[in-house]
Amino acid sequence: MALDRPVPNDLSAFWMPFTANRQFKKAPRMFVGADRMHYTTADGRQVLDGTAGLWCCNAGHNRPRIVEAIQKQAAELDYAPAFQMGHPKAFELATKVRDLAPEPFEHVFYTNSGSESVETALKLAIAYHRAKGQGERTRLIGRERGYHGVNFGGISVGGIVNNRKMFGTLLGGVDHLPHTHLTENAFTRGQPEHGAHLAEELERIVGLHGAETVAAVIVEPMAGSTGVLMPPKGYLERLREICTKHGILLIFDEVITGFGRLGSSFAAAHFNVMPDIITCAKGLTNGVIPMGAVLTTGPVHDAFMQGPEHMIELFHGYTYSGNPIASAAGLATLETYAEDGLFERAAGLADYWEDALHSLKDHPHVIDIRNMGLIGAIELEPMAGEPTKRAFSAFLEAYEKNILIRTTGDIIALSPPLIIEKEDIDTLIGTLGDVLKGLH
Ligand SMILES: Cc1ncc(COP(=O)(O)O)c(C=O)c1O
């Protein structure tokens, strides 16, 4: 632990999110710069970014096109009212996102984060049914171990216990599918063989409540924050079939999987399973400026386009929906992805990534390894009576060894920028191997 880092004198005022505040403030880990694959720490070290920030900097850091677009936009039009007024770049970006998304997606509603995208999607689903004359369809179905951000709708449909238990009764009318993480799938490369049958639970839940009361099912097509859980083969397809059969909207939360993480624009395209609504954020602006979006099919959007034309069709939106600087950042981000061919690059590197990750199989404490595209997880055996401690120690030690990893529970999650080179993969995995060997 280096104590000589130049850090602000007073760290007490900033109550840090999802952070062990007391531990951090005793031994701060401060980044002061970033370029492409590396962060610079306050004590001048270069740290290899194994997590694309927080699963968001898919094009790496300090990309000139994005930096310049933000600078130019700030000087040209800093802000325009989001309600009843427009500016060109928000429309241009929506068109580009639509063109990138699989075919049924035709409309883009802007938010400022993944959490807001989720709230928007859930509200849209309920309002859609009401607009179609089925106002009794208000139930929402999420999944155990799902992460859908931190707002009330998101934690209600989400299934991470610590994110829910402090916050009261949450939304009513919510039920959960079982998670799809089965020990018999340990060390599977890509999609696991076992678990498609878990989608049948949706039939049970729908039967319990009555299909006519259910508005939507929301899942992450590949669950990221809960520890990188791949959908079993056939599982998403079956969810789609059951939703269609019962007139229930299917929402894919693609806040992590959107914009190339799996080697395709969106997971919907990757798995060739089309939901009715997609949420995204993070990679939309390369994480540089907060922005999220909700993509809908034509029929979902069109259900709202009724009544007198001078009337607002949807009473929902944010002061910063489609903010000009965020829109400029989004456009430059999508140009950067295309220019560098980053989605194809992620797909091309996936096998190398997979082999590198699975080379850690026989390291101490490793009980599972999972991967797809440029995402992966190494699950550790928890320390007896002290869950999360082993992985957190790995995180701290990795940082001292100049690699940034992320941990959730006792799972190490990796999701590097899609610009990563093979040598960087070797460094990341080689260093992580050393860390694992030194763990108690
Ligand atoms: C699937 C998913 N949904 C929603 C969110 C919340 O996004 P944000 O932190 O931008 O609110 C995240 C964040 O990691 C996520 O992974």
The ligand as a MOL file (V3000), in Angstrom:
LIG
                    3D

  0  0  0     0  0            999 V3000
M  V30 BEGIN CTAB
M  V30 COUNTS 16 16 0 0 0
M  V30 BEGIN ATOM
M  V30 1 C -27.6080 -4.2480 -17.1240 0
M  V30 2 C -27.4950 -2.9340 -16.4290 0
M  V30 3 N -28.5840 -2.1640 -16.3030 0
M  V30 4 C -28.5330 -0.9720 -15.7060 0
M  V30 5 C -27.3580 -0.4870 -15.2030 0
M  V30 6 C -27.3400 0.8390 -14.5130 0
M  V30 7 O -26.6390 1.7740 -15.2380 0
M  V30 8 P -26.2040 3.1520 -14.5430 0
M  V30 9 O -25.1660 2.8300 -13.5320 0
M  V30 10 O -25.6910 3.9550 -15.7190 0
M  V30 11 O -27.4290 3.7570 -13.9640 0
M  V30 12 C -26.1970 -1.2400 -15.3210 0
M  V30 13 C -24.9150 -0.7510 -14.7870 0
M  V30 14 O -23.9340 -1.4660 -14.7140 0
M  V30 15 C -26.2720 -2.5070 -15.9380 0
M  V30 16 O -25.1920 -3.2920 -16.0500 0
M  V30 END ATOM
M  V30 BEGIN BOND
M  V30 1 1 1 2
M  V30 2 1 2 3
M  V30 3 2 2 15
M  V30 4 2 3 4
M  V30 5 1 4 5
M  V30 6 1 5 6
M  V30 7 2 5 12
M  V30 8 1 6 7
M  V30 9 1 7 8
M  V30 10 2 8 9
M  V30 11 1 8 10
M  V30 12 1 8 11
M  V30 13 1 12 13
M  V30 14 1 12 15
M  V30 15 2 13 14
M  V30 16 1 15 16
M  V30 END BOND
M  V30 END CTAB
M  END
